[in-house]
Amino acid sequence: MFAIKFWQTLARYSFCCVAFCVCTIANLAVFSSTAFANTVINSNSKSNLVINTQQGSRWQQVQTLGSNQYVYFYAWGGDAQINAYIQWAAQQVKTKYNINLVHVKLSDTSEAVSRVLAEKSANNNNQGSVDLMWINGANFATMSEHSLLLKQWANKLPYFTLTDPANNPAVTFDFGLPTNGMEAPWGQASLTFYYDSIAINGNANNKLPTTLNELLNWSAQNPGRFSYPKPPDFLGMSFLKYALVVLHQQSSENIKAQLNQPATALNTAQVLNPLWDFLDKLHPTLWRGGTHFMQSGAQMRRLVDDTELSLAFTFSAPEVPAAVKRYDLPNSIRSYAMSDGSLSNTHFVAIPYNASHQQSAQLVANFLLSPEAQAQKQKAHIWGDKSVLIQSTLTPDQQALFKTTKPHPSALPLNSIKRTLSEPHPSWVNAIMQGWQTRYGVSQ
């Protein structure tokens, strides 16, 4: 009997010991995993982000597989300031992850789209040449439609939480289309006008235009002092979309609703005819009589600097004081927003579905979202691109990165934009471009 009780007691004791050991090991594993999850971002930046165990494990794998690789970043290369910022980012990811970020400069994003599409047609589904790309709404719609983008990665980036996606649909929708984790937000922009105050304020009859209709009258009174880049240039297309949306502000609800729906053979003429009527009146008053159009926003800026133009526009307000500080524009430049609305959107980076270095591209995209990179990009003398991060999600130290001194005289005054205009459905970009080329592009 004593022997039986002895073995029963020993068995219970042994079981308790085993259970205690198992629980201890499990707790240590959880603690270790949680510790990693809580410090994985801290090891690579100044952020105090805390991510859960599952996210930490996933991100550890991304870091392991993504480090020590090349990333071919296909992005517009028409602005020296932007190119310099990308080179700065390349130096940072080289230091942090030993990633060699190669900026493949494009004249138009469609070049990257065509490359990915060609690779898919050739059944190249995992060795694509494009790892990361700076993408606009129209190209996002095209690539999404043809399943050319990697899905459900952007919303899992550790820094994505700093954009407050639950309360900020601008980072989860692109031109009205849900991003579904296929794009990571990179910056925000609004159509902003700027002018040479000496040329305009020095003339009592030269009142600054603050609406589209006033712009038409101003250009007629000051022939050759305004113009816009020809499509498919992004900035020129943005001006045309601004004009289209404003021209329909007094239209019936049915017509205005068409702007948020795909362009079709049935609704194209009805929606675009007011734009063509407006341009027919505007073009004869433009630079070179509307018989020749500049190729880019950079060229338009040079024409202002050369005093050939008195009025121009950009899609990034802080870009103006940055250009003045670089002596690319005169000190007499001033910025303002149109009172009838400013076309606004968020721009993104995306990873093609067949990218050769998908994890490496995610590391780069996450760094581009970091407070460090976003604050650097927003500096007027660096790029001047508005951050997509929500200040309330940042720590005091991170918020301090964004503090600036007294605004430059050429900067857009605080709270100037009273009304924002949403981008029309991306299909209207192609409809506008085709219609413009048919009517005005033959002799350009």
C-alpha positions in Angstrom: 0.0 0.0 0.0 2.8 2.4 0.9 4.5 1.6 -2.4 1.3 2.4 -4.3 0.8 5.7 -2.6 4.5 6.5 -3.1 4.2 6.0 -6.8 0.9 7.9 -7.0 2.5 10.9 -5.2 5.6 10.8 -7.3 3.4 10.7 -10.5 1.4 13.7 -9.4 4.6 15.5 -8.4 6.2 14.6 -11.7 3.1 15.8 -13.6 3.1 19.1 -11.8 6.8 19.5 -12.6 6.3 18.8 -16.2 3.3 21.1 -16.4 5.3 23.8 -14.6 8.1 23.5 -17.0 5.8 23.5 -20.1 4.1 26.7 -18.8 7.4 28.3 -18.1 8.8 27.5 -21.5 5.6 28.7 -23.2 5.6 31.9 -21.2 9.3 32.5 -22.1 8.5 31.9 -25.7 5.6 34.3 -25.6 7.8 36.9 -23.8 10.6 36.4 -26.2 8.3 36.7 -29.2 6.5 39.7 -27.8 9.8 41.3 -26.9 10.9 40.9 -30.5 7.6 42.3 -31.7 7.9 45.3 -29.5 11.5 46.1 -30.6 11.7 45.0 -34.2 11.0 48.5 -35.4 13.0 50.2 -32.6 16.1 48.4 -33.9 15.8 50.1 -37.2 14.4 53.6 -36.5 13.4 56.1 -33.9 9.8 55.0 -33.7 8.2 53.5 -30.6 5.8 51.4 -32.6 4.5 48.3 -30.8 3.3 45.5 -33.1 1.7 42.2 -32.0 3.5 38.8 -32.0 2.1 37.7 -35.3 3.1 40.9 -37.0 6.5 40.8 -35.4 7.1 37.2 -36.7 6.1 38.2 -40.2 8.2 41.3 -40.2 11.2 39.4 -38.9 10.9 37.1 -41.9 10.6 40.1 -44.2 13.7 41.6 -42.8 15.6 38.3 -43.0 14.7 37.7 -46.6 14.8 41.3 -47.7 18.1 42.4 -46.4 21.3 42.3 -48.6 19.4 42.6 -51.9 18.8 45.0 -54.8 15.6 46.9 -55.2 14.8 48.4 -58.6 12.6 51.4 -57.9 10.8 52.6 -61.1 9.9 56.2 -60.5 9.5 59.4 -62.5 12.9 61.1 -62.9 11.9 64.5 -64.2 12.7 66.5 -61.1 16.2 66.9 -59.7 14.9 67.6 -56.2 12.9 64.4 -56.1 15.8 62.4 -57.6 18.0 63.7 -54.8 15.6 62.6 -52.1 15.4 59.1 -53.6 19.2 59.0 -53.5 19.0 60.0 -49.8 16.5 57.2 -49.1 18.9 54.8 -51.0 21.7 55.7 -48.6 19.4 55.1 -45.6 18.2 51.7 -46.6 21.8 50.8 -47.5 22.8 51.5 -44.0 19.8 49.9 -42.3 19.4 46.8 -44.5 22.3 46.7 -46.9 19.8 47.1 -49.7 21.0 48.6 -53.0 18.1 50.9 -54.1 18.4 51.6 -57.8 16.3 54.5 -59.1 15.2 53.6 -62.6 14.1 57.0 -63.9 11.0 57.2 -66.0 9.5 59.9 -68.1 6.0 58.4 -67.5 4.8 55.7 -65.2 3.1 53.9 -68.0 6.6 52.7 -69.1 6.8 50.5 -65.9 3.2 49.3 -66.4 4.0 48.2 -70.0 7.1 46.4 -68.8 5.2 44.4 -66.1 2.4 43.6 -68.6 4.9 42.4 -71.1 6.6 40.1 -68.5 3.2 38.6 -67.6 2.5 38.0 -71.3 5.8 36.1 -71.4 4.9 34.1 -68.3 7.6 35.7 -66.3 5.7 35.5 -63.0 8.5 35.6 -60.4 11.6 37.2 -61.9 10.2 40.6 -62.8 12.5 43.6 -63.4 10.4 46.1 -61.4 10.6 45.7 -57.7 8.9 48.9 -56.6 7.2 51.6 -58.5 5.8 55.1 -57.9 2.3 54.8 -59.2 -0.6 57.2 -60.0 -4.4 56.5 -59.8 -4.9 55.7 -63.5 -2.0 53.2 -63.6 -3.2 51.7 -60.4 -6.6 51.0 -61.9 -5.0 49.4 -65.0 -2.6 47.2 -63.0 -5.3 46.2 -60.5 -7.6 45.3 -63.3 -5.0 43.0 -64.9 -3.8 41.5 -61.6 -0.3 43.0 -62.0 0.2 44.1 -58.3 1.1 42.2 -55.2 -1.9 42.2 -52.8 -2.3 42.6 -49.0 1.2 43.7 -48.1 1.0 47.5 -47.7 -1.6 47.4 -44.9 0.8 45.0 -43.0 3.7 47.4 -43.0 4.6 48.4 -39.4 4.5 52.2 -40.2 1.2 52.0 -42.0 -0.6 52.3 -38.6 0.8 55.9 -38.3 -1.5 56.9 -41.3 -4.5 56.1 -39.1 -6.2 54.1 -41.9 -9.4 53.5 -39.9 -10.1 57.3 -39.9 -8.3 58.3 -43.1 -9.7 56.7 -46.2 -7.3 58.7 -48.3 -4.7 56.0 -47.6 -6.9 53.1 -48.5 -8.6 54.4 -51.7 -6.9 55.7 -54.8 -9.1 57.6 -57.3 -12.1 56.1 -55.5 -10.8 52.5 -55.9 -10.0 50.4 -52.8 -6.3 49.7 -52.6 -6.7 46.3 -50.9 -3.2 46.5 -49.5 -1.6 46.8 -53.0 -0.3 50.3 -52.4 1.6 52.0 -49.6 0.9 55.8 -49.3 3.9 58.0 -49.9 2.7 61.6 -49.9 -0.2 64.0 -50.3 -0.6 66.8 -52.8 -3.1 69.4 -53.9 -3.2 71.6 -57.0 -1.6 74.9 -56.0 -1.1 78.0 -58.1 1.8 80.3 -57.9 2.6 83.7 -59.5 5.3 86.3 -60.0 4.1 89.1 -57.6 6.1 91.7 -59.4 4.5 91.0 -62.7 0.9 90.7 -61.4 0.8 93.1 -58.4 2.6 95.7 -60.3 -0.4 96.1 -62.6 -3.6 97.6 -61.1 -5.7 95.9 -63.8 -4.0 92.6 -63.4 -6.2 91.0 -60.7 -5.1 87.6 -59.5 -7.6 84.9 -60.8 -9.1 82.8 -58.0 -11.6 80.8 -60.0 -11.5 78.9 -63.3 -13.7 81.5 -65.0 -11.5 84.3 -63.7 -8.5 82.4 -65.0 -10.0 82.4 -68.5 -10.6 86.2 -68.3 -7.2 86.8 -66.8 -5.5 84.9 -69.6 -7.4 86.8 -72.2 -6.3 90.1 -70.7 -2.7 88.8 -70.3 -2.1 86.7 -73.4 0.8 84.4 -73.4 1.4 84.6 -69.6 -0.2 81.3 -68.7 -0.2 77.7 -70.1 -0.1 74.1 -69.0 1.9 71.0 -69.9 0.4 68.8 -72.6 -1.1 65.4 -71.8 -0.2 62.8 -70.8 2.0 64.8 -68.4 0.7 64.3 -64.9 0.6 68.0 -64.0 -1.1 69.0 -67.3 -3.7 66.2 -66.8 -4.3 67.4 -63.3 -5.1 70.9 -64.6 -7.6 69.4 -67.1 -9.2 67.3 -64.4 -9.5 70.4 -62.2 -11.2 72.3 -65.0 -13.5 69.4 -65.7 -14.7 69.0 -62.1 -15.2 72.8 -61.6 -17.1 73.1 -64.9 -19.6 70.5 -63.7 -20.2 72.0 -60.3 -23.4 73.5 -61.5 -24.4 70.5 -63.5 -27.3 68.2 -62.6 -26.5 65.5 -60.0 -26.9 62.9 -62.7 -24.1 64.4 -64.8 -21.8 65.0 -61.8 -22.3 61.4 -60.8 -20.8 60.3 -64.1 -17.4 61.7 -63.0 -17.3 59.0 -60.3 -18.2 56.2 -62.8 -16.3 54.7 -65.7 -16.1 56.6 -68.9 -18.2 55.0 -71.6 -19.1 55.6 -75.3 -22.5 56.9 -74.1 -21.4 59.4 -71.4 -18.0 60.6 -72.7 -19.3 63.4 -75.0 -21.9 64.6 -72.5 -19.3 64.9 -69.7 -16.3 66.2 -71.7 -18.0 68.7 -74.1 -17.9 71.5 -71.5 -14.2 71.0 -71.1 -13.6 71.2 -74.9 -15.7 74.4 -75.1 -13.6 75.9 -72.2 -10.3 75.0 -73.9 -11.4 76.3 -77.2 -11.7 79.7 -75.5 -8.6 79.4 -73.4 -6.0 78.1 -75.9 -5.8 81.2 -78.1 -4.8 83.2 -75.0 -2.0 80.8 -73.8 1.7 80.9 -74.2 2.6 80.8 -77.9 -1.1 81.1 -78.7 -1.8 77.6 -77.6 -0.1 76.2 -80.7 2.7 74.7 -78.7 2.6 73.2 -75.2 5.4 72.6 -72.7 6.3 69.0 -71.9 6.4 69.1 -68.1 5.9 71.0 -64.9 9.7 71.5 -64.6 9.6 73.3 -68.0 6.7 75.4 -66.9 8.7 76.4 -63.8 11.6 77.4 -65.9 9.4 79.6 -68.1 8.2 81.4 -64.9 11.8 81.8 -63.8 12.6 83.2 -67.3 9.7 85.6 -66.9 7.9 84.2 -70.0 5.0 83.1 -67.7 3.5 85.1 -64.8 1.2 82.3 -63.5 1.7 78.6 -63.1 0.8 75.7 -60.9 2.1 72.6 -59.1 0.7 69.6 -57.4 2.9 70.0 -54.3 2.6 73.4 -52.5 5.9 73.1 -50.6 7.7 72.6 -53.9 7.4 76.3 -54.6 9.4 77.7 -51.7 11.8 74.8 -52.2 12.4 76.0 -55.8 12.8 79.6 -54.6 15.5 78.5 -52.1 17.3 76.7 -54.9 17.1 79.8 -57.1 14.9 77.9 -59.6 12.3 80.6 -59.1 12.6 84.3 -58.2 12.0 85.7 -54.7 8.9 87.5 -55.9 7.0 84.2 -56.3 3.9 83.8 -54.1 1.5 80.8 -53.8 -2.3 80.6 -53.4 -5.2 78.2 -53.8 -8.2 78.6 -56.1 -11.3 79.5 -54.2 -13.5 77.2 -56.3 -11.5 74.2 -55.1 -8.2 72.4 -55.2 -7.8 69.0 -56.8 -6.3 66.7 -54.1 -5.0 63.2 -53.9 -2.6 60.8 -52.2 0.3 59.2 -54.2 1.5 55.7 -53.5 4.2 53.1 -54.2 3.3 49.6 -55.3 5.0 46.2 -55.8 4.3 44.3 -59.0 3.0 40.7 -58.5 6.2 39.3 -60.1 8.8 41.4 -58.4 12.1 39.6 -57.9 12.7 41.2 -54.5 9.3 41.5 -52.9 10.5 41.5 -49.3 13.3 44.0 -50.0 10.7 46.3 -51.7 8.5 46.1 -48.5 11.5 47.1 -46.4 12.0 50.1 -48.6 8.3 51.0 -48.7 8.1 50.8 -44.9 11.2 53.1 -44.6 9.6 55.6 -46.9 6.6 55.7 -44.5 8.8 56.2 -41.4 8.6 59.5 -39.5 12.3 60.1 -40.3 11.7 59.7 -44.1 8.4 61.5 -44.2 9.8 64.5 -42.2 12.8 64.7 -44.5 10.6 64.6 -47.6 8.4 67.4 -46.3 11.2 69.9 -45.7 10.9 72.7 -48.2 14.5 72.6 -49.3 14.4 68.8 -49.8 11.2 68.1 -51.6 8.3 69.7 -49.9 5.9 66.8 -50.3 3.2 66.7 -47.6 3.4 63.8 -45.2 0.8 61.0 -45.1 1.4 60.4 -41.4 -1.2 61.7 -38.9 0.4 63.8 -36.2 -1.7 62.4 -33.4 -0.3 58.9 -34.0 3.3 60.1 -33.5 5.3 60.4 -30.3 6.5 63.9 -29.2 9.9 63.1 -30.5 8.5 62.1 -33.9 6.3 65.2 -34.1 9.4 67.3 -33.4 10.9 66.1 -36.6 8.1 67.9 -38.6 8.4 71.3 -36.8 9.6 74.1 -39.1 10.7 77.6 -38.7 8.8 80.6 -40.0 7.2 79.8 -43.4 8.9 81.1 -46.4 7.2 84.1 -48.1 6.6 82.1 -51.2 4.9 79.2 -49.3 1.2 78.6 -49.5 -0.4 80.4 -46.4 -1.7 78.1 -43.7 -5.3 76.9 -44.3 -5.4 78.4 -47.8 -7.2 75.4 -49.2 -10.8 75.9 -48.2 -12.3 73.3 -50.5 -10.8 70.1 -52.0 -12.0 68.4 -55.2 -11.9 64.7 -55.5 -10.3 63.0 -58.5 -12.7 61.7 -61.1 -12.8 57.9 -61.9 -9.4 56.9 -63.4 -11.0 55.9 -66.7 -11.6 59.6 -67.4 -7.8 60.2 -67.7 -7.6 58.1 -70.9 -10.9 59.7 -72.2 -9.5 63.2 -71.7 -6.1 62.3 -73.2 -7.6 60.8 -76.3 -10.0 63.7 -76.8 -7.3 66.3 -76.2 -5.0 64.6 -78.7 -7.7 64.5 -81.3 -8.6 68.2 -80.9 -5.3 69.9 -80.0 -2.5 67.4 -80.3 -2.0 67.0 -84.0 0.2 70.1 -84.5 1.9 70.0 -81.1 
